[in-house]
């Protein structure tokens, strides 16, 4: 027979956040070009025309960068951007804003129908969590396309 007190024992969950840099030392993103410059510095240029990768920039309320998170790697024609992974990373970092980013190994920067649909879904999901999707960049080593700049967001 199970005692009532045994049923109440659960694991304790703790939430912590330990930033390694002062806020004033973090880059601030005010334009898509700023985001691209940060992202391209942290992209493996040896793979940018070979494998599609998805990353996110996490920002605080003043658009200072909290971190860059690698979400997924795929093949030449696609990768999976799991919303649970994206929002888990953002919530853990206490982010207020997210900039989505992926590359097209072909070098073509135009967003696909799937890119636009995923961006809209993530933007709607973010509203429930008070996490703003600020932009979605498609990058290559020679430039980028900003869905936000084209006001599609």
Secondary structure as GFF3:
##gff-version 3
##sequence-region A 1 153
A	DSSP	alpha_helix	4	7	.	.	.	ID=ss1
A	DSSP	three_ten_helix	23	25	.	.	.	ID=ss2
A	DSSP	alpha_helix	32	41	.	.	.	ID=ss3
A	DSSP	beta_strand	53	59	.	.	.	ID=ss4
A	DSSP	beta_strand	65	73	.	.	.	ID=ss5
A	DSSP	alpha_helix	83	92	.	.	.	ID=ss6
A	DSSP	beta_strand	97	103	.	.	.	ID=ss7
A	DSSP	alpha_helix	113	129	.	.	.	ID=ss8
A	DSSP	beta_strand	132	140	.	.	.	ID=ss9
A	DSSP	beta_strand	143	146	.	.	.	ID=ss10
###
